[in-house]
Amino acid sequence: MFLGIDLGTSAVKAVLVDMEQRVVAQAVAPLTVSRPHPLWSEQDPESWWRATNSVAAELRRAHPAEMARVTAIGLSGQMHGATLLDGRDRVLRPAILWNDGRSGAECAELTRRMPSLPEIAGNLAMPGFTAPKLLWVARHEPEIFREVAKVLLPKDYVRLRMTGRYASDMSDSAGTLWLDVARRRWSPELLAAADLDEGEMPELFEGSEPTGLLLPEVASAWGLGDSVEVAGGGGDNAAGAAGVGVLKPGSAFLSLGTSGVLFVANAGFAPNPARGVHAFCHCFPGLWHQMSVILSAASCLTWVTRLTGASNEARLLAEVEAADRDTGALLFLPYLSGERTPHNDPDAKGVFFGLNHDHDRADLARAVLEGVAYAFADAQDVLAEAGTEIGTVSVIGGGARSRLWGRILADVLGRPLTYHKGGEVGPAFGAARLARLSVTGEDMAAVCTAPETDFVIEPDRAATERHASKLTLYRDIYHGLSGLFRSKAST
């Protein structure tokens, strides 16, 4: 048996997978995000460890025999978060998350210090990445910065609690702006630009490599045996790609999680930072990938559900489906946490445009679904501008449960979308596959195949044309408001 643990933003999810790649069991423990100031987004790392223990305990209670047969664990997690530890591994402050936008000024400073940063790191300096967060801490919390002995990404803090080792994988580390992505090693120059050095970084591994054994006291508490290996794992998107078999260059997936991602596998390092495309290492040796990232996807649906007083997201989606009507000129800009691709704008805001007396809750919700789809259209166009060939696109993440949203996405993007059985399991399943590879040494392409197709949603060409005019207006609204987003009145 293999255990995959995914440390998301809203929850920790764990799956038990057998040698036939069947998901035998899964468990989820919720997490909350703290937003103490505008643009801030933080979590307490101790909450990650509590949630991880919670899912392990739930699996042990329900499946003790299967847990006792676990031979390896894979980790996946939200990327970019800055977890700061002192010399005794004590957490110095709440972790600053991927969707935190406070470090815009530090991004400019980092680029001034290191003009070649985009070429080495494969990405522009954006507030979501880890490096500018450390510059912010150095400037605003110097007493904390002076105590920093290690900087770990979220899943790697959980790994430290599991194994006692400082380790990370290439795919997650590529999102720090400290990795020489082409050479798959820490860059002394990029670290120096943030007043850090390699001694404050974890050891690097490929995602399918073992990084250390589970501590005996953790193994005992979780009901596991001796000598359980912990694999390098991957950032949530790279692990998601492992879960749906996105390894071959040109293969792709669209993830509808808290954030939204259009991910394409590459045979080599292919940066295009000018338009906000991310170029990262894959979680497998010798592979890379590109990503367009929108900061708010399924989180927008959660938000509008709460805003409108709907009892839950599924019922709100059912209302939209029952209404089955065009919302006309009503549009939604989904920039609730700013935006990355293609705007690199932490000050961007969410907007409803075109409201009138006739609109109701279902119309607002449909506008949200469409607005997220339009953001994905921008993401797709940016990849196309870079000459990236996109083949089959699979859909993963919690939002993959909604066929209504799938139809809207297929129509807006003008391409078929493939849904796999168990696709909503996502990165946790990929992490379990990486765990398996770390102890079996099997060929990655033989293990990380695409799961069985559940259904394919084909685009309606007439609907694609209707959306094209709204997409033009959607883009015009952002450009018309972008200056106002940066004014003090909008904060």
Salt bridges, closest charged atoms under 4 A:
ASP18 OD2 - ARG22 NE 2.79
GLU20 OE1 - ARG22 NH2 3.33
GLU42 OE2 - ARG93 NH1 3.13
GLU42 OE2 - ARG102 NH2 2.77
GLU46 OE1 - ARG161 NH1 3.01
GLU66 OE1 - HIS63 ND1 3.87
ASP86 OD2 - ARG90 NE 2.72
ASP100 OD2 - ARG102 NH2 2.80
GLU106 OE2 - ARG139 NH1 3.19
GLU106 OE2 - HIS140 NE2 3.76
GLU109 OE2 - ARG112 NH2 2.75
GLU109 OE2 - ARG113 NE 2.88
GLU141 OE1 - ARG93 NE 2.63
ASP156 OD1 - LYS155 NZ 2.94
ASP156 OD1 - ARG159 NH2 2.91
ASP169 OD1 - LYS155 NZ 2.73
ASP172 OD2 - LYS155 NZ 2.97
ASP180 OD2 - ARG183 NH1 3.17
ASP195 OD2 - ARG113 NH1 3.35
GLU203 OE1 - ARG165 NH2 3.28
GLU206 OE1 - ARG184 NH2 2.92
GLU319 OE2 - ARG361 NH2 2.66
GLU321 OE2 - ARG407 NH2 2.36
ASP345 OD2 - ARG486 NH1 3.69
ASP360 OD2 - ARG325 NH2 2.68
ASP363 OD1 - ARG325 NE 2.85
GLU370 OE2 - ARG366 NE 3.36
GLU370 OE1 - LYS470 NZ 3.00
ASP378 OD1 - ARG475 NE 2.59
ASP381 OD2 - ARG475 NH2 2.74
GLU385 OE1 - ARG275 NE 2.99
GLU442 OE1 - ARG436 NE 2.73
GLU452 OE2 - LYS421 NZ 3.23
